């Protein structure tokens, strides 16, 4: 697989160009030089099977790699078993629509770690994911990868070590490394190529090169506070919070990695994804 760049959701420029439906995104992205699209199910799986089939066909015709972002309200680590069980149902809803879309990856949030110890929250999350993948395999969803995501708020489960632990639950899991989130929860701790290298090396050491090579990524600049971490997503115009993509581009090229890089900038995710693609191509 080659490296992929694209937006999470529909950028403002898409609607400003007169488009209205996500089924038109693959053609639009191909026309501007991108090759990935993360379809947002943040508020639930609301796309019809017919529309999903059309989006799938357009993605194939335009060589666009599809992934799905699962519901924001998933809580793998909830103290309430009922909520953990519902989270399994939500992920399975995404599995079903991903199969129609021929999307190969589902990005999943872990939930909160504020009411219990992080250790117990992690155990709950691991158990929830284990039960989820067992159901997915029994229903024939091999080939669709769950991607636990690093989170930006301090009280959320999902620092780098925790995401790696979640990925150890099953060999099919691929880490979704949101560098803006990691930068937020470390209060601007990602500045140098060495900072990025520490992250990538930890993934390789714990999960192996094969999973590092194809890791999933979200990238955007994010405002953060010293009180709780992530505040809000920004655009690449930001010069205050970071992180910067250029050092990561160099490492991706040097290590021969082929991740899927999804830009989550606030409205400019298409333009900023193109910028990242250009940065990477200049490394060649």
ABEGO torsion letter per residue (X at the ends): XBBBBBBBEBBAAAAAAGBABAAAAAAAAAAAGBABBBBBAAAEBABBAAAAAAAAAAAAAAGBBBBBBBBAABBAABABAAAAAAAAAAAAAAAAAAAAAGBABBBBBAEBAAABBAAAAAAAAAAAAAAAAAAAAAAGABGBBBBBBBBABAABBGBAAAAAAAAAABAABBBBBBAAAAAAAAGGABABAAAAAAAAAAAAAAAEAAAAAABBBBBBBBBBBAAAEBABBBBAABAAAOBBAAAAAAAAAAAGBBBBBBBABBGAAAAAAAAAAAAAAAAX
